[in-house]
Amino acid sequence: MSGWVLSLLLLCSWSLSDLVVDACTCVPIHPQDAFCNSDIVIRAKVVGKKLMKDGPFGTMRYTVKQMKMYRGFEKMPHVQYIYTEASESLCGVKLEVNKYQYMITGRVYDGKVYTGLCNLNEKWDQLTLAQRKGLNHRYNQGCGCKIKPCYYLPCFVTSKNECLWTDMLSNFGLSGSQSKYFACIQQKEGYCSWYRSWAPPDKTIINATDP
């Protein structure tokens, strides 16, 4: 599962009366938007799990060992548990125990951290160097910018704080170069543009329609 094609916009629906459960559906989201729209962003290893009885299908509680927090200090400085729906059809996410370190994003409700398939949850060793740098500082610098998806041509930016995201034109947002290597950063003039964070010391800045 690739976390880059998943978004924070939950489009699941279900009906207890009819016992009909729709499959979880998520729209593409750039990792910077996933970062900026999350209450909590951490690097952690899952060390345990327990199926809780609450909810119609139960809730999975993962016990995590937090390695580093990138976002959410003011809400919860240390995360011990991550909650998600037990059912994948309700966008519950499955994390492996004592195997990988993950980059996990989520929202805080009633003092608990919740995540799901439409959040950004990725194995740490599958992140690019640019994405790791983005978590440390680049993405936070761009939270005032808006990343505008382009699904078909022509498409244009309509305000100075927008960056045009074109990964979907070739591969529907999956492993695209803008997701892998770029952050949308506000410049001194007030305009937002793509910044290639792994670039050499000249810190190449490209315009809103590139790459």
C-alpha angles and dihedrals in degrees: 000000000000115000093203093074093054127088140196090245105102111207098172121127132185141173123212093189094058094031088228118145121190120212117260111264124191133178124227117271132183113242090240091059090046089053096046094046095050128092092207132031117175144157108229147151120231109234101171146001138204133186109232122206097227120107129032094286100020131258126257115225115201119198109216137191104221114220099177140350119221100174135013105050092139093050102041119352093193127031120206101162135037119196127204138160112278090222120073089207086066090049096264113162125222117219123184120239122236093351114087142020111235138200101226129189127188150145128257119234123171091346095308130108114232128189138169147171091290091057123079109266115158138161107258096229090057094060118099121237089251091054091051090050088049091057091050098052119321098077093049090053089057101048090106090059127082122227108212115203118224112205099169137005137299102043130151142184112253102193137032094250094060131098118196112235110205104169090106092064092070108022110003093256095304112138093333120166094247090054093045103042113011140078126191105235132181113240129212092265090059095254122125119225139164115275120198100216098194093052121123121269095288087075095219114224118199129195126262095267097053143127 
